[in-house]
Amino acid sequence: MSHSASSSKFYAYLSRLRWIKRWGLMRNAEPENVMEHSWEVAVIAHALALIRNEFFMGQVDANAIATAALFHDASEVLTGDLPTPIKYFSSSITTAYRQIETIACDELVSLLPDPLQAAYQALLNDEHHPESHHQIIKAADTLSAYLKCLSELRAGNLEFSITANELEQKLNDSALPEVEYFMQTFVPACALPLDGILKGLTAQVLSK
């Protein structure tokens, strides 16, 4: 049975997240857009959720967290990416930007067919997320930013050195054990060049 529907611009907007650049105030050796950042945050958030469940007796929904993380910056297709130093310069600016984000999310949701709006409102507006989901997505966002810094430093771009140190300290101070586990288990290899990554893999393949 087919259902007729009017045309929606929702995904036309989302597809333009690839044109929203991050780190606008800093010179980038490798530019990063919001679409690829959102994918990385979702992957990391999914991992953090699984780590919490498997190693630290958590009971969070890893799939729901990953899905919400995919949309965590969707509003930026309308607002753009506001650099962190400006976003958190004062409480009044932070509050105003949060209000703008909420309005942008509402505008995006309004583009959807009515039966889909409630589900997407829950994804786009983090006020609807359980606190545990919010914690993990925020931690994944920070980890993604830290990995970006490591990538820039590996490319010889010292523009990211101070930010890398600040993010590393923030992650080391995190009260979430899954963050510590991720930092110890996965982050060191992210600083390796391709040959360093392939070395162990090649040895495993040859041993089979």
C-alpha positions in Angstrom: 0.0 0.0 0.0 1.5 3.3 -1.0 1.4 6.5 1.0 1.5 9.8 -0.8 3.7 12.5 0.8 4.5 16.0 0.0 8.1 16.9 -0.7 10.4 17.5 2.3 13.6 19.5 2.3 14.9 17.8 5.5 17.6 15.6 3.9 18.4 18.3 1.4 19.5 20.4 4.4 21.3 17.5 6.2 23.3 16.8 3.0 24.8 20.3 3.3 26.5 19.5 6.6 29.5 18.5 4.4 29.9 22.2 3.6 30.0 23.4 7.2 33.6 23.7 8.2 34.8 23.2 11.7 37.7 24.9 13.5 37.0 28.2 11.6 39.5 30.3 13.6 42.4 27.9 13.2 44.6 27.0 10.2 43.9 23.4 9.3 46.3 21.1 7.5 43.3 18.9 6.8 39.9 20.6 6.8 37.1 18.9 8.7 33.4 19.3 8.1 30.5 18.7 10.3 29.2 15.6 8.4 32.5 13.7 8.9 32.8 14.9 12.5 29.3 13.6 13.2 30.1 10.2 11.9 33.2 10.0 14.0 31.4 11.1 17.2 28.7 8.5 16.5 31.3 5.7 16.1 33.2 6.8 19.3 30.0 7.2 21.3 28.9 3.7 20.2 32.3 2.3 21.4 32.1 4.2 24.7 28.6 2.8 25.4 29.7 -0.8 24.6 32.8 -0.3 26.8 30.6 0.9 29.7 28.3 -2.1 29.3 31.0 -4.7 28.9 33.6 -3.5 31.4 31.8 -1.2 33.9 28.4 -2.8 34.5 26.5 -0.2 32.4 23.1 -0.7 30.9 22.9 1.9 28.2 21.5 1.5 24.7 24.6 1.7 22.4 22.6 1.9 19.2 20.3 4.7 20.5 23.4 6.6 21.6 25.1 6.2 18.2 22.0 7.4 16.4 21.6 10.4 18.6 25.3 11.2 18.1 24.9 11.2 14.4 22.5 14.2 14.7 24.2 16.0 17.6 25.4 18.9 15.4 22.6 18.8 12.8 21.4 22.3 13.8 24.7 23.7 12.5 23.4 23.3 8.9 21.4 26.4 9.8 23.5 28.1 12.5 27.0 27.3 11.2 29.8 26.1 13.5 30.4 28.7 16.2 34.0 28.5 17.4 34.3 27.2 21.0 36.1 30.3 22.4 33.2 32.5 21.3 30.5 29.9 22.2 31.7 29.8 25.8 33.0 33.3 26.2 30.2 34.2 28.6 27.2 32.5 30.0 24.9 34.9 28.2 26.4 34.0 24.8 26.2 30.3 25.7 22.6 30.6 26.7 21.7 32.6 23.6 23.4 30.0 21.3 21.6 27.2 23.0 18.3 29.0 22.3 19.4 29.4 18.6 20.2 25.7 18.4 16.8 24.8 19.8 15.1 27.0 17.2 17.2 25.5 14.4 16.3 22.0 15.5 12.7 22.9 15.6 12.9 24.4 12.1 14.5 21.2 10.8 12.0 19.0 12.4 9.1 21.1 11.0 10.3 20.1 7.5 9.5 16.5 8.1 6.2 14.7 7.5 4.1 15.0 10.6 4.3 11.3 11.6 8.1 11.4 11.7 8.5 14.7 13.7 8.3 13.3 17.2 11.0 10.7 16.6 13.4 13.2 15.0 12.7 15.8 17.7 13.9 13.3 20.2 17.1 12.8 18.2 17.9 16.4 17.4 17.1 18.0 20.7 19.4 16.7 23.4 17.0 17.9 26.1 15.1 14.6 25.3 18.2 12.4 25.9 18.8 10.5 29.1 21.6 11.9 31.1 23.8 8.8 30.5 23.4 9.3 26.7 24.2 13.0 27.0 27.4 12.2 29.0 28.7 9.7 26.5 27.9 11.8 23.4 29.7 14.8 25.0 32.7 12.6 25.8 32.7 11.3 22.3 32.6 14.8 20.9 35.6 15.7 23.0 37.5 12.6 22.0 36.8 13.4 18.3 38.2 16.9 18.8 41.3 15.5 20.5 41.9 13.0 17.7 41.6 15.9 15.2 44.3 17.8 17.2 46.6 14.7 17.1 46.1 14.5 13.3 47.0 18.1 12.9 50.0 17.8 15.1 51.1 14.8 13.2 50.9 16.9 10.0 53.3 19.4 11.7 50.6 22.0 12.4 51.4 23.5 15.8 48.3 25.7 15.6 46.5 22.8 17.5 49.1 22.2 20.2 47.5 24.2 23.0 44.0 22.9 22.2 45.4 19.3 22.2 46.9 19.8 25.7 43.7 21.3 27.0 41.5 18.5 25.6 43.9 15.8 26.8 43.7 17.2 30.3 39.9 17.4 30.1 39.8 13.7 29.0 42.3 12.6 31.7 40.1 14.4 34.3 37.0 12.7 33.1 35.0 10.7 35.7 33.8 8.3 33.0 35.9 5.0 33.2 35.0 4.2 29.6 36.8 7.4 28.5 40.0 6.3 30.3 39.7 2.9 28.7 39.3 4.4 25.2 42.3 6.7 25.8 44.5 3.8 26.9 43.3 1.3 24.3 42.5 3.1 21.1 44.1 6.6 21.1 47.8 5.6 21.0 47.4 3.9 17.7 45.7 7.0 16.2 49.0 8.9 16.4 50.7 6.3 14.2 51.5 6.8 10.5 50.0 4.4 8.0 53.0 2.1 8.0 52.8 1.9 11.8 49.1 0.9 11.6 49.7 -1.7 8.9 52.8 -3.3 10.5 50.9 -5.3 13.1 48.1 -6.2 10.6 50.6 -7.4 8.0 52.2 -9.7 10.6 48.8 -11.1 11.5 47.9 -11.8 7.9 51.3 -13.5 7.1 51.0 -15.7 10.2 47.7 -17.2 9.0 
